[in-house]
Amino acid sequence: DCDIMAAHDTIDAVEQEIKNKYHILTVIHMDPIVTDDKLTAETRERVAQLVRGIDEHITIHDFRMVPGPTHTNLIFDVVTPFGFRLEDAEVARQLRALIRTFDSHYVPVIQVEHSYI
């Protein structure tokens, strides 16, 4: 919930600082999420509970809902701990199956990331 132009300026500045300090190019982007919609908040919490059911150390972020005429995409990132016991594809498969059990019109679009701390 911020000024998009200010956020873009901050991102550009961080990319430039990394380039100058470490001599590498980075691409930073932000994912727009709705923060004041009751259905989105409730659905995000249901998905977070399902994630914790797989493992309490898994988290989600950048959750958004994109409705369409036949289904609603649930787009979000999942973060697994370093050395997690399940492969990324298995984490995504289990989550897709669990989400479809509470609403078959939801189509999960999941990006699995790894925490290295």
N, CA, C and O of each residue as an XYZ file, in Angstrom:
468
protein
N       0.847     -1.177      0.000
C       0.000      0.000      0.000
C       0.892      1.240      0.000
O       1.048      1.918      1.016
N       1.474      1.518     -1.174
C       2.410      2.636     -1.250
C       2.320      3.296     -2.609
O       1.641      2.803     -3.510
N       2.998      4.396     -2.746
C       3.092      5.113     -4.008
C       3.986      4.301     -4.953
O       5.161      4.076     -4.664
N       3.424      3.870     -6.069
C       4.141      2.994     -6.995
C       5.379      3.680     -7.578
O       6.397      3.026     -7.808
N       5.302      4.963     -7.813
C       6.457      5.677     -8.356
C       7.588      5.764     -7.327
O       8.762      5.635     -7.677
N       7.235      5.980     -6.076
C       8.257      6.016     -5.019
C       8.896      4.644     -4.849
O      10.110      4.538     -4.671
N       8.078      3.590     -4.903
C       8.613      2.228     -4.787
C       9.552      1.935     -5.952
O      10.620      1.354     -5.756
N       9.168      2.327     -7.150
C      10.007      2.104     -8.324
C      11.341      2.834     -8.175
O      12.391      2.284     -8.504
N      11.301      4.060     -7.685
C      12.520      4.832     -7.476
C      13.439      4.158     -6.455
O      14.653      4.104     -6.651
N      12.867      3.651     -5.379
C      13.645      2.945     -4.355
C      14.298      1.698     -4.947
O      15.474      1.429     -4.703
N      13.535      0.949     -5.717
C      14.068     -0.269     -6.343
C      15.224      0.077     -7.281
O      16.262     -0.585     -7.256
N      15.051      1.104     -8.105
C      16.134      1.524     -9.003
C      17.390      1.890     -8.219
O      18.500      1.531     -8.611
N      17.213      2.604     -7.114
C      18.359      3.022     -6.301
C      19.076      1.822     -5.696
O      20.307      1.794     -5.656
N      18.327      0.836     -5.229
C      18.938     -0.364     -4.643
C      19.696     -1.145     -5.716
O      20.811     -1.607     -5.470
N      19.104     -1.297     -6.902
C      19.795     -1.982     -7.993
C      21.114     -1.277     -8.328
O      22.140     -1.928     -8.528
N      21.077      0.044     -8.387
C      22.282      0.811     -8.702
C      23.331      0.677     -7.601
O      24.520      0.548     -7.891
N      22.899      0.707     -6.345
C      23.836      0.558     -5.223
C      24.522     -0.805     -5.252
O      25.726     -0.898     -5.012
N      23.773     -1.851     -5.540
C      24.359     -3.194     -5.632
C      25.359     -3.252     -6.787
O      26.439     -3.828     -6.655
N      24.989     -2.652     -7.916
C      25.890     -2.632     -9.076
C      27.199     -1.923     -8.730
O      28.281     -2.419     -9.046
N      27.096     -0.770     -8.085
C      28.295     -0.002     -7.740
C      29.141     -0.688     -6.675
O      30.370     -0.670     -6.752
N      28.509     -1.279     -5.702
C      29.242     -1.866     -4.583
C      29.820     -3.243     -4.904
O      30.951     -3.551     -4.527
N      29.031     -4.079     -5.610
C      29.448     -5.468     -5.834
C      29.771     -5.787     -7.289
O      30.216     -6.892     -7.598
N      29.551     -4.829     -8.177
C      29.852     -5.001     -9.606
C      29.069     -6.154    -10.223
O      29.593     -6.919    -11.032
N      27.807     -6.261     -9.825
C      26.914     -7.251    -10.427
C      25.592     -6.565    -10.775
O      25.194     -5.580    -10.153
N      24.936     -7.114    -11.777
C      23.621     -6.611    -12.164
C      22.550     -7.424    -11.448
O      22.627     -8.650    -11.372
N      21.567     -6.731    -10.934
C      20.433     -7.411    -10.298
C      19.145     -6.861    -10.889
O      19.099     -5.751    -11.419
N      18.119     -7.658    -10.783
C      16.781     -7.206    -11.150
C      15.909     -7.408     -9.924
O      15.766     -8.519     -9.414
N      15.336     -6.321     -9.470
C      14.443     -6.369     -8.318
C      13.074     -5.932     -8.816
O      12.960     -4.966     -9.570
N      12.055     -6.633     -8.398
C      10.701     -6.224     -8.753
C       9.806     -6.363     -7.536
O      10.176     -6.990     -6.544
N       8.642     -5.780     -7.624
C       7.689     -5.949     -6.535
C       6.436     -6.590     -7.096
O       6.053     -6.353     -8.242
N       5.818     -7.389     -6.285
C       4.569     -8.027     -6.667
C       3.424     -7.261     -6.029
O       3.389     -7.101     -4.809
N       2.488     -6.788     -6.839
C       1.355     -6.061     -6.257
C       0.413     -7.030     -5.556
O       0.009     -8.040     -6.131
N       0.071     -6.722     -4.330
C      -0.875     -7.547     -3.588
C      -1.952     -6.659     -2.992
O      -1.715     -5.493     -2.675
N      -3.128     -7.226     -2.847
C      -4.244     -6.525     -2.232
C      -4.136     -6.729     -0.727
O      -3.997     -7.858     -0.256
N      -4.200     -5.641      0.021
C      -4.035     -5.740      1.471
C      -5.322     -5.459      2.233
O      -5.359     -5.620      3.453
N      -6.374     -5.045      1.541
C      -7.584     -4.646      2.248
C      -8.848     -5.362      1.760
O      -9.948     -4.824      1.887
N      -8.702     -6.560      1.209
C      -9.837     -7.333      0.726
C     -10.065     -8.520      1.650
O      -9.159     -9.324      1.870
N     -11.268     -8.629      2.187
C     -11.583     -9.678      3.166
C     -11.421    -11.087      2.578
O     -10.825    -11.952      3.221
N     -11.938    -11.328      1.377
C     -11.831    -12.665      0.771
C     -10.370    -13.043      0.537
O      -9.973    -14.178      0.801
N      -9.570    -12.103      0.045
C      -8.153    -12.389     -0.180
C      -7.455    -12.720      1.134
O      -6.676    -13.671      1.203
N      -7.731    -11.940      2.172
C      -7.107    -12.183      3.481
C      -7.519    -13.543      4.044
O      -6.682    -14.278      4.568
N      -8.796    -13.875      3.940
C      -9.278    -15.170      4.439
C      -8.681    -16.326      3.649
O      -8.284    -17.336      4.229
N      -8.617    -16.184      2.339
C      -8.067    -17.253      1.497
C      -6.573    -17.401      1.747
O      -6.063    -18.519      1.801
N      -5.873    -16.291      1.900
C      -4.442    -16.355      2.206
C      -4.214    -17.112      3.507
O      -3.313    -17.947      3.583
N      -5.008    -16.836      4.520
C      -4.845    -17.525      5.812
C      -5.158    -19.010      5.672
O      -4.478    -19.833      6.286
N      -6.162    -19.376      4.886
C      -6.462    -20.801      4.669
C      -5.287    -21.497      3.990
O      -4.913    -22.608      4.366
N      -4.712    -20.841      2.995
C      -3.554    -21.424      2.303
C      -2.372    -21.524      3.258
O      -1.660    -22.528      3.254
N      -2.155    -20.500      4.074
C      -1.050    -20.537      5.046
C      -1.231    -21.702      6.024
O      -0.251    -22.342      6.407
N      -2.462    -21.982      6.428
C      -2.724    -23.123      7.312
C      -2.400    -24.435      6.613
O      -1.826    -25.339      7.221
N      -2.760    -24.542      5.348
C      -2.440    -25.757      4.587
C      -0.932    -25.937      4.481
O      -0.421    -27.050      4.606
N      -0.232    -24.851      4.254
C       1.231    -24.893      4.158
C       1.826    -25.380      5.467
O       2.703    -26.243      5.475
N       1.345    -24.821      6.584
C       1.847    -25.245      7.897
C       1.516    -26.707      8.175
O       2.219    -27.366      8.941
N       0.444    -27.221      7.556
C       0.099    -28.629      7.704
C       1.119    -29.548      7.048
O       1.311    -30.682      7.487
N       1.769    -29.066      6.002
C       2.842    -29.841      5.376
C       4.085    -29.780      6.255
O       4.720    -30.800      6.520
N       4.427    -28.566      6.706
C       5.570    -28.389      7.602
C       5.475    -26.995      8.207
O       5.236    -26.020      7.496
N       5.660    -26.903      9.507
C       5.517    -25.615     10.199
C       6.581    -24.597      9.823
O       6.443    -23.417     10.145
N       7.637    -25.027      9.151
C       8.724    -24.112      8.782
C       8.558    -23.507      7.390
O       9.361    -22.666      6.986
N       7.533    -23.920      6.657
C       7.268    -23.360      5.333
C       6.443    -22.083      5.507
O       5.540    -22.026      6.342
N       6.760    -21.071      4.715
C       5.994    -19.827      4.738
C       5.569    -19.459      3.322
O       6.078    -20.005      2.344
N       4.626    -18.520      3.229
C       4.212    -17.999      1.931
C       4.314    -16.475      1.948
O       4.306    -15.846      3.006
N       4.410    -15.900      0.754
C       4.372    -14.446      0.619
C       3.896    -14.085     -0.776
O       3.754    -14.951     -1.639
N       3.651    -12.804     -0.988
C       3.183    -12.258     -2.266
C       1.923    -12.972     -2.762
O       1.813    -13.314     -3.940
N       0.986    -13.188     -1.857
C      -0.260    -13.888     -2.183
C      -1.217    -12.938     -2.895
O      -1.484    -11.836     -2.415
N      -1.726    -13.370     -4.031
C      -2.741    -12.596     -4.727
C      -3.729    -13.505     -5.435
O      -3.413    -14.639     -5.794
N      -4.929    -12.982     -5.628
C      -6.007    -13.715     -6.290
C      -6.348    -12.989     -7.579
O      -6.554    -11.775     -7.583
N      -6.408    -13.748     -8.687
C      -6.737    -13.160     -9.986
C      -7.959    -13.905    -10.523
O      -7.829    -14.991    -11.087
N      -9.145    -13.318    -10.346
C     -10.362    -14.003    -10.789
C     -10.538    -13.944    -12.300
O     -10.141    -12.983    -12.957
N     -11.140    -14.989    -12.824
C     -11.484    -15.062    -14.234
C     -12.870    -15.644    -14.378
O     -13.516    -15.943    -13.374
N     -13.345    -15.814    -15.599
C     -14.715    -16.298    -15.790
C     -14.927    -17.753    -15.369
O     -16.045    -18.126    -15.012
N     -13.887    -18.576    -15.401
C     -14.062    -19.996    -15.073
C     -13.304    -20.440    -13.836
O     -13.599    -21.497    -13.280
N     -12.332    -19.651    -13.395
C     -11.522    -20.035    -12.239
C     -10.829    -18.802    -11.672
O     -10.836    -17.733    -12.284
N     -10.243    -18.963    -10.518
C      -9.459    -17.896     -9.901
C      -8.064    -18.415     -9.652
O      -7.885    -19.424     -8.969
N      -7.067    -17.732    -10.199
C      -5.674    -18.094     -9.930
C      -5.291    -17.585     -8.545
O      -5.532    -16.426     -8.207
N      -4.698    -18.457     -7.758
C      -4.087    -18.080     -6.486
C      -2.586    -18.089     -6.738
O      -1.984    -19.152     -6.890
N      -1.993    -16.924     -6.780
C      -0.587    -16.796     -7.132
C       0.187    -16.424     -5.873
O      -0.126    -15.436     -5.210
N       1.202    -17.226     -5.550
C       1.985    -16.936     -4.349
C       3.311    -17.677     -4.389
O       3.502    -18.619     -5.158
N       4.223    -17.220     -3.531
C       5.529    -17.850     -3.382
C       5.553    -18.639     -2.084
O       4.982    -18.222     -1.076
N       6.213    -19.767     -2.120
C       6.393    -20.632     -0.957
C       7.881    -20.663     -0.640
O       8.706    -20.841     -1.537
N       8.226    -20.492      0.628
C       9.633    -20.527      1.034
C       9.849    -21.750      1.915
O       9.228    -21.900      2.967
N      10.755    -22.628      1.453
C      11.107    -23.817      2.230
C      12.475    -23.615      2.875
O      13.315    -22.892      2.340
N      12.697    -24.247      4.014
C      14.001    -24.097      4.668
C      15.111    -24.815      3.908
O      14.860    -25.730      3.125
N      16.333    -24.380      4.156
C      17.508    -25.007      3.553
C      17.504    -26.501      3.858
O      17.275    -26.905      4.999
N      17.756    -27.319      2.841
C      17.818    -28.771      3.023
C      16.475    -29.412      3.294
O      16.418    -30.482      3.901
N      15.396    -28.788      2.861
C      14.055    -29.307      3.144
C      13.896    -30.723      2.611
O      14.469    -31.073      1.579
N      13.128    -31.524      3.306
C      12.991    -32.953      3.015
C      12.245    -33.260      1.721
O      12.396    -34.351      1.173
N      11.437    -32.315      1.221
C      10.674    -32.545     -0.002
C      11.247    -31.729     -1.156
O      11.754    -30.624     -0.960
N      11.161    -32.287     -2.354
C      11.560    -31.568     -3.556
C      10.547    -30.453     -3.827
O       9.395    -30.534     -3.400
N      10.985    -29.421     -4.534
C      10.108    -28.293     -4.856
C       8.820    -28.751     -5.539
O       7.728    -28.314     -5.175
N       8.951    -29.623     -6.521
C       7.779    -30.085     -7.271
C       6.793    -30.806     -6.358
O       5.582    -30.699     -6.553
N       7.290    -31.531     -5.374
C       6.408    -32.242     -4.448
C       5.687    -31.275     -3.516
O       4.509    -31.466     -3.213
N       6.378    -30.249     -3.064
C       5.737    -29.224     -2.229
C       4.595    -28.583     -3.013
O       3.481    -28.458     -2.506
N       4.875    -28.179     -4.246
C       3.850    -27.551     -5.076
C       2.702    -28.515     -5.365
O       1.538    -28.116     -5.325
N       3.011    -29.771     -5.654
C       1.967    -30.760     -5.942
C       1.043    -30.938     -4.750
O      -0.179    -30.932     -4.901
N       1.630    -31.097     -3.551
C       0.812    -31.276     -2.348
C      -0.070    -30.063     -2.091
O      -1.242    -30.206     -1.745
N       0.488    -28.874     -2.257
C      -0.302    -27.667     -2.029
C      -1.432    -27.520     -3.039
O      -2.551    -27.160     -2.674
N      -1.147    -27.795     -4.293
C      -2.207    -27.721     -5.309
C      -3.345    -28.665     -4.961
O      -4.514    -28.290     -5.056
N      -3.017    -29.882     -4.559
C      -4.051    -30.861     -4.204
C      -4.855    -30.396     -2.989
O      -6.081    -30.510     -2.984
N      -4.190    -29.882     -1.976
C      -4.884    -29.419     -0.778
C      -5.788    -28.222     -1.068
O      -6.913    -28.157     -0.571
N      -5.304    -27.289     -1.862
C      -6.093    -26.102     -2.182
C      -7.335    -26.488     -2.983
O      -8.416    -25.948     -2.748
N      -7.192    -27.399     -3.905
C      -8.336    -27.811     -4.720
C      -9.413    -28.493     -3.884
O     -10.573    -28.533     -4.296
N      -9.051    -29.036     -2.709
C     -10.064    -29.689     -1.867
C     -11.008    -28.688     -1.231
O     -12.152    -29.034     -0.939
N     -10.560    -27.439     -1.004
C     -11.487    -26.493     -0.391
C     -12.177    -25.607     -1.420
O     -13.172    -24.964     -1.086
N     -11.693    -25.547     -2.647
C     -12.412    -24.856     -3.721
C     -11.825    -25.285     -5.054
O     -10.693    -24.938     -5.389
N     -12.603    -26.040     -5.808
C     -12.107    -26.586     -7.075
C     -11.960    -25.519     -8.156
O     -11.387    -25.789     -9.212
N     -12.468    -24.309     -7.909
C     -12.315    -23.232     -8.882
C     -10.996    -22.469     -8.707
O     -10.654    -21.613     -9.523
N     -10.266    -22.786     -7.642
C      -8.977    -22.148     -7.419
C      -7.888    -22.914     -8.164
O      -7.801    -24.139     -8.078
N      -7.070    -22.179     -8.886
C      -5.933    -22.758     -9.601
C      -4.670    -22.149     -8.999
O      -4.353    -20.990     -9.263
N      -3.947    -22.930     -8.189
C      -2.726    -22.407     -7.566
C      -1.594    -22.257     -8.576
O      -1.318    -23.163     -9.363
N      -0.952    -21.105     -8.536
C       0.241    -20.828     -9.339
C       1.338    -20.566     -8.315
O       1.403    -19.494     -7.714
N       2.195    -21.561     -8.127
C       3.123    -21.566     -6.992
C       4.564    -21.493     -7.461
O       4.985    -22.235     -8.349
N       5.302    -20.594     -6.857
C       6.748    -20.501     -7.064
C       7.412    -20.928     -5.751
O       7.182    -20.308     -4.713
N       8.217    -21.963     -5.789
C       8.907    -22.434     -4.586
C      10.284    -21.781     -4.520
O      11.053    -21.821     -5.480
N      10.575    -21.186     -3.382
C      11.864    -20.548     -3.117
C      12.501    -21.227     -1.920
O      11.858    -22.004     -1.215
N      13.780    -20.924     -1.698
C      14.503    -21.551     -0.596
C      15.092    -20.511      0.355
O      15.628    -19.490     -0.074
N      14.987    -20.783      1.616
C      15.628    -19.950      2.624
C      17.003    -20.546      2.906
O      17.146    -21.757      3.073
N      17.993    -19.693      2.957
C      19.345    -20.184      3.215
C      19.871    -19.721      4.554
O      21.078    -19.737      4.797
N      18.956    -19.304      5.433
C      19.378    -18.900      6.778
C      18.806    -19.856      7.800
O      19.042    -19.695      8.997
